[in-house]
Amino acid sequence: GLAHYGSPDKDPAVRLRTLTDAGRLSIPFTTGLLVGIGETLAERADTLHAIRKVHKEFGHIQEVIVQNFRAKEHTAMAATPDTDFEDFLATVAVARLVLGPKMRVQAPPNLVSRAECLALIGAGVDDWGGVSPLTPDHVNPERPWPALDELAAVTAEAGYDLVQRLTAQPAYVQAGAGWIDPRVRGHVDALADPATGWARDVNPVGLVWQEPDEAQSAGRVDLHAAIDTDGRASATRSDLESAFGDWESIRDKVHELAARAPERVDTDVLAALRSAERDPAGCSDAEYLALATADGAALDAVAALADSLRRDTVGDDVTFVVNRNINFTNICYVGCRFCAFA
């Protein structure tokens, strides 16, 4: 298997579902891709476009980490070559182009040299991630973080300032309750500069946090006005974009659903399906022919019926399958019963 063999949480469909769910919940989210683990260039491009698509729909991807693979001792990929830096640099540049100027693109500074840090900034990196003088890189503890003064000097050499931020990017810190849970808002405000959203230069002080009990309520008594008057005064609900995405994303989704809409099934196939459902072994030759030549949506219906018959006959636990070929050109003349033509 490849690098993620046996890791069900790395399945692309699962990862994309997680990104989508986080978007629906308005959670500022970090995602990314690891470069040089056996993936193709097309797969890298697909990953970046998938991230762009879900972010365009919900606006919740706050940073994308583009990380180069570095071999680690005593692992299954210890003998795998490190990612070629030029290849890595090109991926960072493409990420910046695909994701746009407002996206934060991050790369770990402890996995490259000082000169390569400068090149990464030139390719579009604008975030070094959680660099800390107190804690190691827990994924790559054998590669210590650069000193903050050194990292600041490298950043300044490229023409930028090294600024401390919170775990949520400034845009989301300043966006209000839609992105920061009110229960932790006080903790964020204690550390964030309200003017910029960056971290304030203060010594953090622990604050007591206990989730409060829900206030007792007799329920809402204003729904007659909220729905009949206020609600109908606007063309759409106020949280439309955060709930469903922007109009362009909605239009794209409608087109995707339309493409998957069921096709019309011919009447002869429908009649054959009803006959087979009543008595699978009692169809006429014409009905069997209609089922055997079904295509598209009709074939899907035939397969669904066959699956339901299988479920009724043996249940959902399939222990083995008897394979038989239906072929009219290979005629057995031996009869050994070794193959399906016997």
N, C-alpha and C positions, 0 to 999 in steps of 0.2 A: 504494500500500500504506500501512498504518498504521505506527506508530512502530517496530515490530519486524519489518517486512517484510524478508525476506532474512536473518533471524537464526535459524537452525535451533535453536540452543541456547535460544532464548526460547519454543519451542513448549511450551504448557502440559503436554502429556503427558510431554515430556522432563524438564521441571522437576519434576513430581510424582514421576517415576521416580527422579530424583536424590535428592529428599527421602526417599523410601521406602528407597532403598539406604543412605543415610546413617544412617537409623534402625536398619536391620538390623545395621549395623556399629557401632552405639553411638557415633556421632560427634556431639558437641555442635555444632549447626548453626544458622546464621543465614540467614534468608530474609526476604522482604518484598514490598511492592508499590509501584509508582510511580504516583502519582495525577495524573490530568490529561493523559493521552496519547491520549485518544480512547476510552477504555473506558467502558462503561455502569455504572450503579450496580449492576445485577444481576451484572455481571462482578466488580466489587469484592467484593460479598458472597460470590460463589462462591469467590473466591480465599481469603478469610478462613476460610470453612468448610472448604475443602480443607486449609489449613494446620492448622486445629484437629483435623481428622480424623486426619491422619498423626501429629500430635504426641500425640494421645490413644492411638494405637496403640503408639508407641515411646518417647515422652517425651523426645525429643532436640532439639526446637526450643528453643534457648536465648534467642533474641530475634527479634523481627519488626520490620523497618524499614518505616515508613510515610513515604514521601518525596514531597514536592510537586515537580511538574515546573516547572523554570525554563528559559526559552528561552535558548539559547546562540547567539552569533553564528557565522556561517559553517557552520551545520549545516542539514540539510534542514527542521528544524522551528523555524528562527530566527524565523519570523513567527507561530508558534503562541502564543496568549496564555498567560501563566503561570497556574498553577492558582489558582482563587479560594480565598482563605484560609478562608472559612467552610465551603466544600465540603471542603477539606483537614482542617479541624478536626473536622468531622462524621465523616469517615472514621477519624480517630484514635480518636474516642470509640467508634465502632462496633467498631473493632478491640479496644479494651479490653474491651468487653462480650462480644464473641464469644470472645475468647481467654482471658478470665478473669483474676483478680487475680494469679496467680503468673507469668504471662508477662511478660517484659521487652519493652516497646514502645518503639521508638527512633525519633527524628526528628532530622534534621541541624539544628543551631542556626545554621549559617551561611547557611541559605536563607530565614530569616525574621528579623523585627525582634525587639528586646528585649521589647516588649509581646506579640508573638506567641509568644515563648518561654514567657512566663507562661501564656498561654492554652493552649498545648500541654500544659504540666504539668497544668493543670486538667482537660484532656480525657483524661488517662491516660498521657502520656509519662513514663517513669521511667528513660530512658537516652539520653544525648546522642551515643553512638557514639565513634569514635576521634578525639576532638579532640586536637590536638597543637600545642604551641608551636614545634615544630621542622620538621614536614612539612606541606605544604599539603593541601587536599582535592584529590586527584589527579583526581577526576571533575569538580569545579567549582573549578579553581584561581583563577578570576577572583573567587571569593567567599571571602575569607579567614576562618579560624576566629575566633570571638570570643576575646578574651583570657581566660585561665583565671580570673583574679580577677573579671572581669565576669560570666562564666558562673556562678561560685560565688555571686556576689551575687544574680543573678537566681533561682538555685535556692533560696537562703536566703530570699528574699522570698516565695517560694511555700511556705515552711515545710519545706524539705528541705535535706540536706547534699549537697554535691558530693564524691563519693568515687571514688578511682581504682580501677580493676579490671584484671584480666588479660583476654586475648582470650577465655578461657573464663569464663563466668559463675560466681559463687561456688558455686552449688549443684552444679555439675559438678566444680569444683576439689576440693570436699570429698567427692565421691561415691566416690573411690577408683579402683582399676584398671579398673572397668567402663567408665569414661568417659575416663580419661587414660591413654594408652599408657605402660606402664612404662618405655619407653626415653626418654621426655621427662619422667617424673615428677620426677626430680631437679631439672630446670630450673624446673618449675612450683613445687615446694616452696621453691626458693631465693627466689622472688619473692612467694609467697602467704602471707598471715597464716593460720596453721592454725586459728585460732579463728573467723574470719569468712569466709575464702575471698577477701577483697578483696586488692588489691595492697599489699604492705608498702612503707613509705617508706624504700627502700634504693637505693643506686646499683648497678645491675646489673653483674655481673662475668661476662665470657664464660667458659663452661665447654666443655671439649673434649667433643665428641660424635661417637663413631664407633660405628656399629651393631655390636655384638659378634657373633662367630661363634657359630653354634648349638652348644651343648654336645653332645658325643658321648653317645649314649644307646644302651643295649641294648634299649630298648623297655619297655613296661609289663608288669609281671608280677602286677598286682593285679586284673586285670579280672574274675576269677572272683568276687571279693568285691565289687568296685565295682558290678557289674551284677546278680549273682544275689542278693546280700544287701543292700547299701546302697541300690542303685537301686530295689529292689522294696519297700523300707521306706517310701517316700514315694509319694504319689498322682501327683505330676508331677515332671518334671525341675526342677532348682534354677534354671535360667536360662530358665524358660518365658516369663516376661513380657518379658525383653529380646530373646528370639528370636522370639516370635510376637505380642507385644502383650498387653494386658490382656484379661480374659474377655469384656468387652463388645465390644471390637474384633473378637475372634475370632468371636463370635456374629454380628456384623454381616457379616463376610466370608463366613461360612457361608450366610447368607441371600442374599447377592449371588450366590454360586456356584450356589445352588439355583435362583435365578431364571433363570440361564443354562443350566441343565441341558437336554440335548437332549429334544425332544418325540418322541413315538412317530410313526413314519412308517407310513402305511397299506400293507397288503400289495400292493394293486394298483400303487401307486407304486414299491414295492421291486421288484416283478416287471418293471415298465417300465424301471427304472434298470438292472437286470441285462441286459435285452434290448438297451437302448441302448448299454451298455458293450461287449457282444459285437459289435453291428453297428448303429451310429447311424442308418443309412439303411434298416434292415430291420425297424423296429418296425411293429406293427399299428396300425390307426386308434385302437383302444381304448387302446393303450399311449401313443401320441402325445397323446391327449386327457388321460390321467392325468398326463403330464408337464407339459402346457400349463396344467392347472388346479391344479398343486401350490401349496401355501401353507405358510408357517411353516418348520418343520424340513425338510419335504419339498422346498420350494423351494430351501433351502440346499443340499440334496443334489443337486438338478438343476443348480444353478449350479456346484457343485464338479465334477460330471462334465463339464459344458460347458467349464470352465476346463482340466481335464486333457486334453480333446480338443484344445483350442486349443494347449496346450503341446506335445502330441505332433505337431501339424500344423506349427506355425510357430515353436515355441520360445518363449522368454520375452522376446525383443526384438520389441515391437510397434511397427512404423513408421507404420502408418496403419490406420484402421478404416473398413470399408465399412458405412454405415448403411442399414438397410432397415426400413421400417415394415410391420407386419402389421395391416392394417385392412380391414374388410369393408364399410365404408359409403362410403368415397371411391373412386369408380370413375373411372379415367383415360379420357378420350375424345380426348386430343390425341396422346399417344405421343411427346412431345419428349424424354423421358428426363432432364429436368432435376431432377425430384423423385423421391421414393421410390415414388410411386404408379404410375410408368410401367411 
